[in-house]
């Protein structure tokens, strides 16, 4: 079967390997659509993982939808022909962290995956992914492309749940790439009517305006002053950082005020430290938090939003490529010019 091997952001090439052989309790998926996530082009992150594993390449891809083409002995409630989304990571539901609601800190979640990855024509889904609620059979009116968004939207659902986003708040979203736009769309669907977004790209700012941002501001402006001007001299209630760019991190810190919550959906690379005006934050009860990944309840929520058709996620797809053009696809994602969601179609020439 055809696969894509990732060596670095400039070297992602098509290759071949045998189709995985499934065992008892497993199944094989023919991948129809596979999204390229922003984390797939975090080169420092990928190179560190390769070093840890002692390999010189990875087969990435975790936002997938496809067809079950083979089912192992003992698999229940799934059959050949089912259209599915499969979560690459699953929590154990039993450890200390899961019991406290921190499912994405679970050791099992950090050490599960499917074989070999979503940038392949076929992948093997281990039994643990089935047992731990990682498989969703898509309903007839949910397309493969909508299925691709279950995982990224699930991550957004988790962040907004942790930050307690609700009507009546003013939200500032720093970064209007795919994750920022999903945050915007979800907050709008929840009834939030004042959402301010930023970005360095006029293309992405226009996308934010299209999806209902109250105001979209060029990131090199005085964001703190602009937000107060728009928000009746008040600071934002929620600040969502959707870019690892250090200027955005500093803007988040500067924009926080009484009762604000800053949630880091994206972070700078390792080794970058930030200064916090902790005395001001103490006096104003400012909250700083992070959100990583998605747990099954977040994926459930994401799937419900997608099924309801209240979020038009497919409109975020700007490019579609067959697997033999994976290098071009990654180049477009890395350049981050006039693009939003880029997806691969592994079984399409």
DRENDO-1510 file (C-alpha; in Angstrom, 1 decimal, always signed):
<recs>
REC; n; res; u; v; w
REC; 1; UNK; +0.0; +0.0; +0.0 .
REC; 2; UNK; +1.0; +3.6; -0.4 .
REC; 3; UNK; +2.1; +5.7; +2.6 .
REC; 4; UNK; +3.6; +9.1; +3.2 .
REC; 5; UNK; +6.9; +9.2; +5.2 .
REC; 6; UNK; +7.6; +12.4; +7.2 .
REC; 7; UNK; +11.4; +13.2; +7.6 .
REC; 8; UNK; +11.0; +16.9; +8.2 .
REC; 9; UNK; +8.7; +19.7; +6.9 .
REC; 10; UNK; +10.6; +19.9; +3.7 .
REC; 11; UNK; +10.8; +16.2; +3.1 .
REC; 12; UNK; +7.5; +14.3; +3.1 .
REC; 13; UNK; +7.5; +11.7; +0.4 .
REC; 14; UNK; +5.3; +8.9; -0.9 .
REC; 15; UNK; +6.5; +5.3; -0.2 .
REC; 16; UNK; +5.2; +1.8; +0.1 .
REC; 17; UNK; +4.8; -0.8; +2.8 .
REC; 18; UNK; +2.7; -4.0; +3.3 .
REC; 19; UNK; -0.9; -3.6; +4.3 .
REC; 20; UNK; -1.1; -4.2; +8.1 .
REC; 21; UNK; -2.3; -7.7; +9.1 .
REC; 22; UNK; -5.1; -7.5; +11.6 .
REC; 23; UNK; -5.5; -9.9; +14.5 .
REC; 24; UNK; -8.3; -11.0; +16.8 .
REC; 25; UNK; -10.3; -8.0; +18.1 .
REC; 26; UNK; -8.9; -5.6; +15.4 .
REC; 27; UNK; -10.1; -4.2; +12.1 .
REC; 28; UNK; -8.7; -2.7; +8.9 .
REC; 29; UNK; -9.8; +0.7; +7.6 .
REC; 30; UNK; -9.5; +1.9; +4.0 .
REC; 31; UNK; -8.7; +5.6; +4.5 .
REC; 32; UNK; -10.8; +7.9; +2.4 .
REC; 33; UNK; -9.9; +11.2; +3.9 .
REC; 34; UNK; -7.1; +12.3; +6.2 .
REC; 35; UNK; -6.6; +15.8; +7.5 .
REC; 36; UNK; -3.2; +17.5; +8.0 .
REC; 37; UNK; -3.2; +18.9; +11.5 .
REC; 38; UNK; -1.2; +21.9; +12.6 .
REC; 39; UNK; +0.7; +19.6; +15.0 .
REC; 40; UNK; +1.8; +17.6; +12.0 .
REC; 41; UNK; +4.0; +20.5; +10.9 .
REC; 42; UNK; +5.4; +21.3; +14.3 .
REC; 43; UNK; +8.8; +20.2; +13.2 .
REC; 44; UNK; +10.5; +20.4; +16.6 .
REC; 45; UNK; +7.8; +18.2; +18.0 .
REC; 46; UNK; +8.1; +15.6; +15.3 .
REC; 47; UNK; +11.9; +15.5; +15.3 .
REC; 48; UNK; +11.9; +15.1; +19.0 .
REC; 49; UNK; +9.6; +12.1; +18.7 .
REC; 50; UNK; +11.8; +10.5; +16.1 .
REC; 51; UNK; +14.8; +10.9; +18.3 .
REC; 52; UNK; +13.0; +9.3; +21.2 .
REC; 53; UNK; +11.9; +6.4; +19.0 .
REC; 54; UNK; +15.3; +6.1; +17.3 .
REC; 55; UNK; +13.9; +6.4; +13.8 .
REC; 56; UNK; +14.5; +8.9; +10.9 .
REC; 57; UNK; +10.9; +9.2; +9.8 .
REC; 58; UNK; +7.3; +8.9; +10.9 .
REC; 59; UNK; +4.0; +8.0; +9.3 .
REC; 60; UNK; +1.7; +10.7; +10.5 .
REC; 61; UNK; -2.0; +11.4; +10.2 .
REC; 62; UNK; -4.7; +11.2; +12.9 .
REC; 63; UNK; -7.7; +13.0; +11.5 .
REC; 64; UNK; -9.2; +10.2; +9.4 .
REC; 65; UNK; -12.4; +8.8; +8.0 .
REC; 66; UNK; -12.8; +5.7; +6.0 .
REC; 67; UNK; -14.4; +2.3; +5.4 .
REC; 68; UNK; -14.0; -0.9; +7.4 .
REC; 69; UNK; -12.8; -3.5; +4.9 .
REC; 70; UNK; -11.8; -6.4; +7.2 .
REC; 71; UNK; -12.9; -7.4; +10.7 .
REC; 72; UNK; -11.0; -9.7; +13.1 .
REC; 73; UNK; -12.5; -12.4; +15.2 .
REC; 74; UNK; -14.4; -11.2; +18.3 .
REC; 75; UNK; -15.1; -7.7; +17.0 .
REC; 76; UNK; -18.7; -6.8; +18.0 .
REC; 77; UNK; -21.0; -4.1; +16.7 .
REC; 78; UNK; -18.7; -3.3; +13.7 .
REC; 79; UNK; -18.8; -4.8; +10.3 .
REC; 80; UNK; -17.3; -4.6; +6.8 .
REC; 81; UNK; -18.7; -1.6; +5.0 .
REC; 82; UNK; -19.1; +0.6; +8.1 .
REC; 83; UNK; -18.0; +4.1; +7.5 .
REC; 84; UNK; -16.0; +5.2; +10.5 .
REC; 85; UNK; -14.0; +7.9; +12.2 .
REC; 86; UNK; -11.3; +6.4; +14.6 .
REC; 87; UNK; -9.6; +8.2; +17.4 .
REC; 88; UNK; -5.9; +7.6; +17.4 .
REC; 89; UNK; -5.6; +8.1; +21.2 .
REC; 90; UNK; -7.8; +6.6; +23.9 .
REC; 91; UNK; -7.7; +7.0; +27.7 .
REC; 92; UNK; -8.0; +4.2; +30.2 .
REC; 93; UNK; -10.9; +5.7; +32.2 .
REC; 94; UNK; -9.4; +4.1; +35.3 .
REC; 95; UNK; -6.2; +5.9; +36.4 .
REC; 96; UNK; -6.0; +8.8; +38.8 .
REC; 97; UNK; -5.9; +11.4; +36.1 .
REC; 98; UNK; -9.0; +10.0; +34.3 .
REC; 99; UNK; -10.9; +9.8; +37.6 .
REC; 100; UNK; -10.2; +13.5; +38.0 .
REC; 101; UNK; -11.3; +14.4; +34.5 .
REC; 102; UNK; -7.9; +14.8; +33.1 .
REC; 103; UNK; -8.3; +12.1; +30.4 .
REC; 104; UNK; -5.8; +13.7; +28.1 .
REC; 105; UNK; -3.1; +13.4; +30.7 .
REC; 106; UNK; -3.7; +9.6; +30.9 .
REC; 107; UNK; -0.6; +7.5; +30.2 .
REC; 108; UNK; -2.6; +5.2; +27.9 .
REC; 109; UNK; -3.8; +8.1; +25.8 .
REC; 110; UNK; -0.2; +9.2; +25.3 .
REC; 111; UNK; +0.8; +5.7; +24.2 .
REC; 112; UNK; -2.0; +4.5; +21.9 .
REC; 113; UNK; -2.2; +4.9; +18.1 .
REC; 114; UNK; -3.3; +3.1; +15.1 .
REC; 115; UNK; -1.0; +1.4; +12.6 .
REC; 116; UNK; +0.8; +2.9; +10.8 .
REC; 117; UNK; -0.9; +6.3; +10.7 .
REC; 118; UNK; -3.6; +8.2; +8.7 .
REC; 119; UNK; -1.3; +9.1; +5.8 .
REC; 120; UNK; -1.7; +5.6; +4.3 .
REC; 121; UNK; -4.1; +3.8; +2.1 .
REC; 122; UNK; -5.0; +1.4; +5.0 .
REC; 123; UNK; -4.6; +1.3; +8.7 .
REC; 124; UNK; -5.0; -1.3; +11.4 .
REC; 125; UNK; -7.1; -0.3; +14.4 .
REC; 126; UNK; -6.0; -2.1; +17.6 .
REC; 127; UNK; -8.5; -3.6; +20.0 .
REC; 128; UNK; -7.8; -1.1; +22.7 .
REC; 129; UNK; -9.1; +1.7; +20.4 .
REC; 130; UNK; -12.4; -0.2; +20.1 .
REC; 131; UNK; -12.7; -1.1; +23.8 .
REC; 132; UNK; -12.0; +2.4; +25.0 .
REC; 133; UNK; -14.6; +4.2; +22.9 .
REC; 134; UNK; -12.4; +5.3; +20.0 .
REC; 135; UNK; -14.5; +4.2; +17.1 .
REC; 136; UNK; -17.5; +6.2; +15.6 .
REC; 137; UNK; -19.7; +4.7; +12.9 .
REC; 138; UNK; -20.7; +7.6; +10.8 .
REC; 139; UNK; -24.4; +8.1; +10.1 .
REC; 140; UNK; -25.5; +8.2; +6.5 .
REC; 141; UNK; -25.7; +12.0; +6.3 .
REC; 142; UNK; -22.3; +12.5; +7.8 .
REC; 143; UNK; -19.7; +12.7; +5.0 .
REC; 144; UNK; -16.1; +11.4; +5.2 .
REC; 145; UNK; -14.9; +15.1; +5.1 .
REC; 146; UNK; -17.1; +15.9; +8.1 .
REC; 147; UNK; -15.7; +12.8; +9.8 .
REC; 148; UNK; -12.2; +14.3; +9.4 .
REC; 149; UNK; -13.2; +17.2; +11.7 .
REC; 150; UNK; -14.4; +15.1; +14.6 .
REC; 151; UNK; -11.0; +15.0; +16.2 .
REC; 152; UNK; -9.9; +18.7; +15.7 .
REC; 153; UNK; -13.4; +19.9; +16.7 .
REC; 154; UNK; -13.2; +17.6; +19.7 .
REC; 155; UNK; -10.0; +19.3; +20.9 .
REC; 156; UNK; -11.8; +22.7; +20.6 .
REC; 157; UNK; -14.9; +21.4; +22.5 .
REC; 158; UNK; -12.6; +20.3; +25.3 .
REC; 159; UNK; -10.9; +23.6; +25.5 .
REC; 160; UNK; -14.1; +25.5; +25.6 .
REC; 161; UNK; -15.6; +23.2; +28.2 .
REC; 162; UNK; -12.6; +23.6; +30.4 .
REC; 163; UNK; -12.7; +27.4; +30.0 .
REC; 164; UNK; -16.5; +27.5; +30.7 .
REC; 165; UNK; -17.4; +29.5; +27.6 .
REC; 166; UNK; -21.0; +30.7; +27.6 .
REC; 167; UNK; -23.3; +33.5; +26.5 .
REC; 168; UNK; -22.6; +37.0; +27.7 .
REC; 169; UNK; -18.8; +36.7; +27.5 .
REC; 170; UNK; -16.4; +38.5; +25.3 .
REC; 171; UNK; -13.9; +36.2; +23.7 .
REC; 172; UNK; -10.6; +37.1; +22.2 .
REC; 173; UNK; -9.1; +34.4; +19.8 .
REC; 174; UNK; -5.4; +35.0; +19.0 .
REC; 175; UNK; -4.7; +33.3; +15.7 .
REC; 176; UNK; -7.3; +32.6; +13.0 .
REC; 177; UNK; -6.1; +29.4; +11.4 .
REC; 178; UNK; -8.2; +26.3; +11.4 .
REC; 179; UNK; -8.2; +25.9; +15.2 .
REC; 180; UNK; -9.0; +29.6; +15.7 .
REC; 181; UNK; -11.9; +29.4; +13.2 .
REC; 182; UNK; -13.3; +26.3; +14.8 .
REC; 183; UNK; -13.2; +28.1; +18.2 .
REC; 184; UNK; -15.0; +31.0; +16.6 .
REC; 185; UNK; -17.6; +28.7; +15.0 .
REC; 186; UNK; -18.3; +26.8; +18.1 .
REC; 187; UNK; -18.5; +29.9; +20.3 .
REC; 188; UNK; -21.0; +31.4; +17.9 .
REC; 189; UNK; -23.0; +28.2; +17.9 .
REC; 190; UNK; -23.1; +28.5; +21.7 .
REC; 191; UNK; -24.6; +31.9; +21.5 .
REC; 192; UNK; -21.5; +34.1; +22.3 .
REC; 193; UNK; -22.1; +37.3; +20.4 .
REC; 194; UNK; -18.9; +39.2; +21.0 .
REC; 195; UNK; -15.9; +37.4; +19.5 .
REC; 196; UNK; -12.7; +39.2; +18.5 .
REC; 197; UNK; -10.1; +37.5; +16.4 .
REC; 198; UNK; -6.5; +38.3; +15.3 .
REC; 199; UNK; -4.0; +37.1; +12.8 .
REC; 200; UNK; -1.1; +38.3; +10.7 .
REC; 201; UNK; -2.8; +37.2; +7.5 .
REC; 202; UNK; -5.5; +39.2; +5.8 .
REC; 203; UNK; -6.8; +36.0; +4.2 .
REC; 204; UNK; -7.4; +34.4; +7.6 .
REC; 205; UNK; -8.9; +37.6; +9.0 .
REC; 206; UNK; -11.4; +37.6; +6.1 .
REC; 207; UNK; -12.2; +34.0; +6.9 .
REC; 208; UNK; -12.9; +35.0; +10.5 .
REC; 209; UNK; -15.2; +37.8; +9.3 .
REC; 210; UNK; -17.0; +35.2; +7.1 .
REC; 211; UNK; -17.6; +33.0; +10.1 .
REC; 212; UNK; -19.0; +35.8; +12.2 .
REC; 213; UNK; -16.2; +37.5; +14.2 .
REC; 214; UNK; -17.4; +40.7; +15.7 .
REC; 215; UNK; -14.1; +42.3; +14.8 .
REC; 216; UNK; -10.9; +40.8; +13.1 .
REC; 217; UNK; -7.7; +42.7; +13.9 .
REC; 218; UNK; -4.3; +42.6; +12.3 .
REC; 219; UNK; -2.0; +41.0; +14.9 .
REC; 220; UNK; +0.6; +43.7; +14.6 .
REC; 221; UNK; -1.7; +46.3; +16.0 .
REC; 222; UNK; -2.1; +47.3; +19.7 .
REC; 223; UNK; -4.5; +44.4; +20.5 .
REC; 224; UNK; -5.0; +45.3; +24.2 .
REC; 225; UNK; -6.2; +48.8; +23.3 .
REC; 226; UNK; -8.3; +47.7; +20.4 .
REC; 227; UNK; -10.1; +45.1; +22.5 .
REC; 228; UNK; -10.9; +47.6; +25.2 .
REC; 229; UNK; -12.1; +50.1; +22.6 .
REC; 230; UNK; -14.5; +47.4; +21.1 .
REC; 231; UNK; -15.5; +46.0; +24.5 .
REC; 232; UNK; -16.7; +49.1; +26.4 .
REC; 233; UNK; -13.3; +49.6; +28.1 .
REC; 234; UNK; -13.4; +46.0; +29.5 .
REC; 235; UNK; -10.8; +43.3; +29.0 .
REC; 236; UNK; -11.9; +40.0; +27.5 .
REC; 237; UNK; -13.5; +37.3; +29.6 .
REC; 238; UNK; -11.8; +34.5; +27.7 .
REC; 239; UNK; -8.6; +34.6; +25.7 .
REC; 240; UNK; -7.8; +31.6; +23.5 .
REC; 241; UNK; -4.3; +31.3; +22.2 .
REC; 242; UNK; -4.4; +29.4; +18.9 .
REC; 243; UNK; -0.9; +30.1; +17.8 .
REC; 244; UNK; +2.5; +29.3; +19.2 .
REC; 245; UNK; +3.9; +32.6; +18.1 .
REC; 246; UNK; +5.6; +34.4; +21.0 .
REC; 247; UNK; +4.0; +37.8; +20.2 .
REC; 248; UNK; +0.6; +36.3; +20.6 .
REC; 249; UNK; +1.5; +34.8; +23.9 .
REC; 250; UNK; +2.6; +38.2; +25.1 .
REC; 251; UNK; -0.6; +39.8; +23.8 .
REC; 252; UNK; -2.6; +37.3; +25.8 .
REC; 253; UNK; -0.8; +38.3; +28.9 .
REC; 254; UNK; -1.2; +42.0; +28.2 .
REC; 255; UNK; -5.0; +41.6; +27.4 .
REC; 256; UNK; -6.0; +39.8; +30.5 .
REC; 257; UNK; -7.9; +41.7; +33.2 .
REC; 258; UNK; -10.3; +41.2; +36.0 .
REC; 259; UNK; -11.8; +37.7; +35.9 .
REC; 260; UNK; -10.1; +36.8; +32.6 .
REC; 261; UNK; -9.2; +33.3; +31.7 .
REC; 262; UNK; -6.3; +32.6; +29.3 .
REC; 263; UNK; -6.4; +29.2; +27.7 .
REC; 264; UNK; -3.4; +28.0; +25.8 .
REC; 265; UNK; -4.7; +25.9; +23.0 .
REC; 266; UNK; -1.3; +26.2; +21.3 .
REC; 267; UNK; +2.0; +26.9; +22.9 .
REC; 268; UNK; +5.5; +28.1; +21.9 .
REC; 269; UNK; +8.3; +25.5; +21.4 .
REC; 270; UNK; +10.1; +24.0; +24.4 .
REC; 271; UNK; +12.6; +26.3; +26.1 .
REC; 272; UNK; +10.6; +29.4; +25.6 .
REC; 273; UNK; +9.6; +30.9; +29.0 .
REC; 274; UNK; +7.2; +33.7; +29.6 .
REC; 275; UNK; +6.9; +36.3; +32.4 .
REC; 276; UNK; +3.7; +36.6; +34.2 .
REC; 277; UNK; +2.6; +39.8; +36.1 .
REC; 278; UNK; +1.5; +37.6; +39.0 .
REC; 279; UNK; +0.7; +40.3; +41.4 .
REC; 280; UNK; -1.7; +41.9; +39.0 .
REC; 281; UNK; -3.2; +38.5; +38.2 .
REC; 282; UNK; -3.6; +37.7; +41.9 .
REC; 283; UNK; -5.5; +41.0; +42.5 .
REC; 284; UNK; -7.8; +40.4; +39.5 .
REC; 285; UNK; -8.3; +36.6; +39.8 .
REC; 286; UNK; -6.9; +35.9; +36.3 .
REC; 287; UNK; -6.8; +32.2; +35.4 .
REC; 288; UNK; -4.1; +30.6; +33.2 .
REC; 289; UNK; -4.9; +27.2; +31.8 .
REC; 290; UNK; -4.0; +24.8; +29.0 .
REC; 291; UNK; -5.9; +22.3; +27.0 .
REC; 292; UNK; -4.5; +19.3; +25.1 .
REC; 293; UNK; -6.2; +16.9; +22.8 .
REC; 294; UNK; -9.7; +15.4; +23.2 .
REC; 295; UNK; -11.3; +12.8; +25.4 .
REC; 296; UNK; -14.2; +10.6; +24.3 .
REC; 297; UNK; -16.8; +13.0; +25.8 .
REC; 298; UNK; -15.3; +15.8; +23.7 .
REC; 299; UNK; -15.4; +13.7; +20.6 .
REC; 300; UNK; -19.0; +12.8; +21.4 .
REC; 301; UNK; -19.8; +16.5; +21.6 .
REC; 302; UNK; -18.0; +17.3; +18.4 .
REC; 303; UNK; -19.8; +14.5; +16.6 .
REC; 304; UNK; -23.1; +15.9; +17.8 .
REC; 305; UNK; -22.3; +19.3; +16.5 .
REC; 306; UNK; -21.3; +17.9; +13.2 .
REC; 307; UNK; -24.4; +15.7; +12.9 .
REC; 308; UNK; -26.6; +18.7; +13.7 .
REC; 309; UNK; -25.2; +20.6; +10.7 .
REC; 310; UNK; -24.9; +23.7; +13.0 .
REC; 311; UNK; -21.2; +24.0; +12.1 .
REC; 312; UNK; -20.3; +24.0; +8.4 .
REC; 313; UNK; -16.9; +22.5; +9.0 .
REC; 314; UNK; -16.4; +21.3; +5.4 .
REC; 315; UNK; -16.3; +24.9; +4.2 .
REC; 316; UNK; -12.9; +25.1; +6.0 .
REC; 317; UNK; -11.3; +22.7; +3.5 .
REC; 318; UNK; -9.3; +24.8; +1.1 .
REC; 319; UNK; -7.2; +22.0; -0.6 .
REC; 320; UNK; -7.5; +18.3; -1.3 .
REC; 321; UNK; -4.5; +16.2; -2.5 .
REC; 322; UNK; -3.9; +12.6; -3.4 .
REC; 323; UNK; -1.2; +10.9; -1.5 .
REC; 324; UNK; +1.4; +11.2; -4.3 .
REC; 325; UNK; +1.3; +15.0; -3.8 .
REC; 326; UNK; +1.8; +14.9; -0.1 .
REC; 327; UNK; +5.0; +17.0; -0.4 .
REC; 328; UNK; +3.0; +19.8; -2.0 .
REC; 329; UNK; +0.2; +19.5; +0.6 .
REC; 330; UNK; +2.7; +19.9; +3.5 .
REC; 331; UNK; +4.3; +22.9; +1.7 .
REC; 332; UNK; +1.0; +24.6; +1.6 .
REC; 333; UNK; +0.3; +23.9; +5.2 .
REC; 334; UNK; +3.7; +25.2; +6.3 .
REC; 335; UNK; +3.5; +28.3; +4.2 .
REC; 336; UNK; +0.1; +29.1; +5.7 .
REC; 337; UNK; -0.8; +31.7; +3.1 .
REC; 338; UNK; -4.2; +31.4; +1.4 .
REC; 339; UNK; -5.1; +28.0; +2.9 .
REC; 340; UNK; -7.2; +26.7; +5.8 .
REC; 341; UNK; -7.7; +22.9; +6.1 .
REC; 342; UNK; -5.7; +20.7; +3.8 .
REC; 343; UNK; -6.7; +17.1; +3.5 .
REC; 344; UNK; -5.2; +14.0; +1.8 .
REC; 345; UNK; -7.2; +11.4; -0.1 .
REC; 346; UNK; -5.0; +8.3; +0.2 .
REC; 347; UNK; -7.0; +6.1; -2.1 .
REC; 348; UNK; -7.5; +8.7; -4.9 .
REC; 349; UNK; -5.0; +9.2; -7.7 .
</recs>
